Every structure is written in structure tokens, then in C-alpha cells.
Amino acid sequence: MVRAPVVEVGQGKVNLVANQAYVVMSFPSSIFASADDNGDGGLDAGEIKAHLDQLQAKVQNGLRLWGDEHLAVWRYMVLSPATRDTSTPEPYAPQLAVIGLAAWDTPPAVVVLTDDLWHPPLGNALMKSGAPLETIKVSVTRTQDGQVLAEEVGLLSPLQPKLEFFAPVQRHIANFAHHGFDHIMAGADHLVFLVALLASGIGVRRWAALLTAFTLAHGLTFGLAAMGWVTVSASLVEPAIAASIVCVAALHLMRVHVALRSELMLVLALGLVHGLGFASAMQEEGGSQLIALSPYPIWSILGFNLGIEAGQCAVALVLGLWVWCARRFFGRSLDVMWQRAAGIGALAIGIYWLVDRIVS
């Protein structure tokens, strides 16, 4: 058994030299919990030796390097308990060091790193359920004759198991647009706000104007927060988002008529709050760090906001189809009924979230 050199916990390095990739990474030992024979939470040299074939197969199958859509072949791999610098406190769990060499037939331009180690394979899984979710900071360099030609950094985690390096700017925009679309679709409070806002008045011109204003506003604050220029506590932002739902729903139910210009100003103000909410959620998931580490941070922010806008348009499209179908079969007689129902539902949910977020 070869003992690995000091590997910084939670770090990974990939050095690209021509068609070869030299890999040094550390992973939480909890990922390989079934190889922990003595149950101490870590893997010692004896346990690694006893399960070496199984562990190497898991790492080689789970940690994959793609170059220009071609999978690199692992040439060799060494596994060892990760040694650490004990002069500073170490908050991380015990780690397993992975040192290996993978290669392609030809030098790749774009490299994609995928990690399925957090997800147990079918059959004899090596990972126990409930393993901690940890983030690995991966640095990828391209060198020639000992000189670093390019370097990019990404964050690998169960929530972000795929990273692209040295990709063209349009790929970064597309990737972050996907992030933005998924984010809005998974954000229940943002969806409730949109439905309450759109249901309070039906009209293509109104919807287009409000969605554009909302995007501009949340795009501004999200960008500022993602770059670290604005910081607001989530304990303030989350109740404010719930309050924005209550505000929009209450105005609708009280039948307060607001001119479109004034309504746009209101949506701009509320959008600023929602942008901070997007940034807060992305920070928890590590997404804001991805933007900060991106070689194209401005384009990444633009891509994220394009994804958010696409999600908003999808919500408006679904709601528009509902209005069209309802009017086709029932005329306009159901308009007031479903609009009021949407307002009441949004108000109830908003009040619940507001109270819950203030109390907790």
C-alpha cells in the first residue's frame, strides 16, 4: 500500500498534459461506508487493502472524465487514507485520497468531470444512506512543458455532480440557463408569486410587461449578490418574499385597481427582493460560488437569468392555455371564479409562509 502525500481535504486537482489527466482528489470516507469494517467512520490502510478491487471499481466507474465527449480510460489508481496538516483544526470527516492517471486517444479541448460516487449503484452498494453531502473544490489546469496554459475551478457536490472546464462561453450560458430554469421551477414561493401576479389581470401586454420588469429587477440583485457586492441575510429575505405574495394577493382580492405603470414599479420593487432570494438559495446550493469561480461570471449571470425568464414564460404559457381552454368551453364566466380562487390560495399560502419564516 502506497501512502498518499498530504491531500487538502475537500480539494481536487486535475492536471491535463497532452492527452493525459493526472488526478489527485479526496473524498469523504462515508461514501465508502461498507468498506469501514471497524465502524470508526474512516478507512485505514488495512480496510482499503481488503476492499481494494471493490473500491477502485467504484471510483473508476463513478468518477469519469470526458474529453470532447470521449471517455478517458483509467491507466492506474492508488487509494490511501488522506493525510492532513494537523497544525490547523479540521472540520471535515475522514477522507480517502485518490491518485490516478486517465488518458484519451487525443488531447481534448473541453473536459467534463462527472461524479456518481454519492449515488449508490444497483446491487452491492458501498455507500450507506444518510452520508453527509460535502463539496469538493476541483481545480483543473492545462500545462505544457511545465508551464500552466489555462486553469479553471469548479465545485463538485451531490447537487452539482457535473462540471465543464475550458468550454466556450455559449456553453457556460446554456449551463447556467439550465440552472436558472430548474431553480424557478423548484422555487414554490416564486411560482406562487407569479401565479398570483398573473391571475390578478389577464392580458398579453400586461403579462409581458410585468414578467420583463420582474426579470430585470431580480436579475439586478441576483447579479450583485452572486458577485458578492450585496449581502442580505436569508432570515430577512425569505419573510420579505412571503410578504410580497401576501401584498399581490391582497391587492387582487381587495380589487384595488392599479395603473400598469404603477404596477410595474411595484413589481420592480418586489423583484429586487426575489433576486436576493434566488442568490440566497443558490448560495446554499453552492451555485453562487460556481458563478464567482466561472471564467465568464457576467455571462453566467446572464444565462441564469435567461433560464429564470424561460421558466416564467413557461408558467405564463400554462396559465394562458388554461385561460384559453376555460374561455373556449365556458366563455368568460369562469374568469372571476378561478382568479379569486388563485388569489385566496396565494394569500393563504403567503400568510402561512410569512408567519412560519418570521417565527423560525
N, C-alpha and C positions, 0 to 999 in steps of 0.2 A: 504494500500500500504506500503510495506516494503522498506525503503530506503537502497540502497546498500552501502557497505563500499567503501572507496576510491579504484577505479579501474584504474590502469595506462592505459591511452589512447593508443590505438594501441597495446595492450597486451592481451594475453590469457593464462590461466593456466588450465591444466587438471591434477588432482591427481588421480592416479589409486591405489585403495586399494582393494585387492582381486578381486571380480567381479564387483566392483562399480567404477564409474568415477565421481569425483566432478569437476564441470566445472565453471570457472569464466572467462568471456570474455567481451570485449567491442567492439561494432560495430558502425560504423558511422550512425547517425540518418537518414542520407539521404537515406539509404537502405529502411527505413520505411516511406518514404516521404508522403504517402497517409494518414498516421495517424497524420500528422502535421497539425492539424485543424487551428491553428492561423498563419501558414506560416512563423514562425520565424526561421526555419531551424533546430530546435531541438524538442525533445519530453519531455514535462513536465509530472508530476505525473497524472494530470487530463486527458491528452491525452492518456497516457498509460492505465489508468483505463477504459476509454471509448472504447478503441480498444483492450483490454487485450486478449480476446479469439482469435482474428484475429492475433495479434502479436505473441502470444505463438504458435499458429499453424504454422505460417510462420517459426519461429525459429526452432521448433521441426522437421518440415519437411525439412528445408534447412540445418540445422547443424546436421550431422549424425556421429555417432561413430561406427565403425565396429571393432569387435574383432575376429580375426581368421575367417573372412568372415561372422560373425554373427552380426546383427544389434542390438545395445544396445537400450533398451526401456527407455524413459524418465520417471522418477518417479515423479519429481516435478521440477518446474522452477519459478524463480522470475525475473521480469523485472523492471528496475528502471533507472532514469537518472543517468549517471555515474558521481559521484562527483570527483573532481580533486584537486590536490595540486596547489593552486593558487600562491604559492611563486615563481614559475618559469613560464616563458612565455609558452603558449600552442599553438602550430601551427595547431593542429588538429581541425576538425569540431566537433560539439556537438556529444556526444556518448550515446549509450544505453547500460546499463550494463545487462548482462545475467548471472544469477547464477542458477545452476541446478545440478541435480543428475540423472545419467543414469546408467543402470546396464545390465549385461549379466547373463546368467544362470551359467556360469563357468568363472573363471579368464582367460583372453586372454593373449596370448604370444605376438602377433603382433596387434597393434592398428592402424587403418586407420581413419583419420579425413577428411570428405568431406564437402564442403561448397557450397551450391547453392543459398545463400542469395543474391548474386549480380545479379542473373538471375531471372527475374520475372516469376512466374508460369503462366500457362494458366488461363484465366478468370480474376478474380478481383485481379490484381497485386498491391502490396503495394509499389513497387519501381518505381519512376519516371525515365524516360530515362535521361541520362546525369549525373547520380550520380557519384561522384568522385571515382576513383579507389584508394583504400587505402590498405596498407599491415598491417597484424596483426602478430606480433611475438608470436608464440604459444610455451609454454614450457610444456612438458609432463613428469611427474615424476611417478615412481612406488615406493610405500612405503609399509613398513610392520612394525608394532609395532612402528610407529613413525620414523623409520629410512628410509632414501632415498636409495633405492637399485639401481636405474638407472634413468637417466634424458637425454632427448633429446630435441632439439629445432628446430622448422621449421618456415617458413614464409608462411602465408596464404594470398592469394590475388585472384582477378578475373583471373589473368594469371596463378595462381598456386592454384586451388581450392581443391587439394587433397594432403594430407601429410601422410606418413607412419612413424610409430615410432616403435622402437625395432625390426625392420625387419633384417633378416640375410644379410650378406654382398652381396650375389648374387642378392638379391632384389634391393639393392642400385645401383649395377652396371647396372641391367636391366632398372631401372627407369631413370638413367642418360643417358643411351644409347638411350632411347626413346626421352629424351630432345635433345640430340645431333642430332638425325635423323630429328626431327621436325625443329631444328634450321637451319640445312643446307638446308632443303627443302624450308624454308621460307626466306632464305637469297638470294635475287635476285643477288646481286653483286658477291657472292661466286659461284653461279651457272653459271653466265655469264663467270666468270674467268675459271671455269672448262671446259666449252664447248669450249671456245677459245683455251685453252691449249691442249685439246684432239683433237680438229679438225685440229690443225696445223700439225699433223702427225699421221697416222693410223698404229697401231701395238700393239699387246697384250703385248709384252715385254716392249715397251716404256710406254704404259699406266700404267702398273703395277708399273714400277719403279717410274714414276712421281707421281702417287697417293700416293705411300708409302712415298716418300720424302716430299710431301706436308703435309701428316698426321703427320709425325714425327716433322716437323717444327712448324706447328700451334699447335700441342699438347704441345710442349715445352713452347711456350709463353703463351698459354691459361692457362696451369697449373700454371706458375709463377704468372700470373696476377690474377687468381682465388684465389690463396693463399695470395694475397696482397703483394707479393715480388717485383712485377714490376707494375708500374703505368704509363700509357701514355694517354694523353688527346685524346678523341674521335675526336676532331677537327683536330688532326694530323693523326690519324689512318684512318679515313674514306676517306680523299683525297688520302692517300697512297694506299688504296685498289683499288680505281678507277684508280690510276696511274698504278697499276700492271696489270689491264685489258688492258689499253692502250699499255703497254710495250709488253705483249704477243701477242696481236692482230697485232701490228705494225711489230714486228719481222716476224710474219707469212706472212703478206701481202707484206713485202719487200723481202720475200723469202730468209731471212738470214738463212743459214744452220748452225746449232749449234750442235756440238757433244753431245751425250747423257750425258756424264759426265759433260760437261759444263752446259747443260740444267738442270741437276739435281741440280747443285749448284745455278742456278738462281731460280729454284722452291723452294729450301730450303730457300733462302733469302726472296722470296715473301711470302712463307708460314708463316714465322715468323711474318710478318705484318698481315696476315689474322688471325692468332691466337689471336693477340691483338684485332682485330675486333670482333671475337667471344666473347672474355672476356668483351669488352665494351658493346655489345648488351645484354649479359647475366646479366651484372651489372644493366642495365636499367630495366630489367625484374625481378630483384631480384634473378636470378639464381646463380650468383656468391656467394651471401650470403648463399644460400642453400648449396653450396659446403663447404663454410667456417664453417657452422654450422653442417655439416654432421659428424656423428661419424666415418665415413670412408672417409675422404676427398681425399686421394690418389686414392682409388678405385672409388670414384665418378668421379674424373677427367678422369680416365681410361675409365669408362663407357661412359662418354660424348664423348670422342674421338673415341671410338668404334662406337658410333652412327653416328658421323660425317663420319667415314670411310665407314659405311654401306650406308649412303646417297650418298657419292661419287661413290661407286661401283654401286649404282642404276643408277646414271647419266651415268656412263660409259656403263652399260648394255643396257640402252635405246639407247644410241648413237651407240653402237655396233650392236644392232638389226637393226637400221636404215641403217648402212653401209652394213650389210648382205643382207637386202631386196633390197637396191638400186643396189648392185652388182649382185644379183641374176636375177633381171629383166632387168637391163640396162648395166650390165658389169661395168667396171671401168670408163666409160665415164662421169659419173656424179660426180666423186670424186672431181675433181678440182673445179667444179662449186659450190657444196654445201660447200666445205671447204672455198673457197673465200667468199662466202656469209656469212658464220658464222664469218669469220674474220672481214669483213666490218661491220656487225651488232654489233659485240663486240666492235670494235673500236669506232663506233658512240656512243654507249651507254656509254662506258668508258669515252670518252671525255665530254659527257654531264654531267655525274656524277662528274667528276673531277672539271669542271667549277662551277657546282652548289654547291659542297661541299666547294670549296675554297671561293666562294662569300658569301655563307650563314654562 
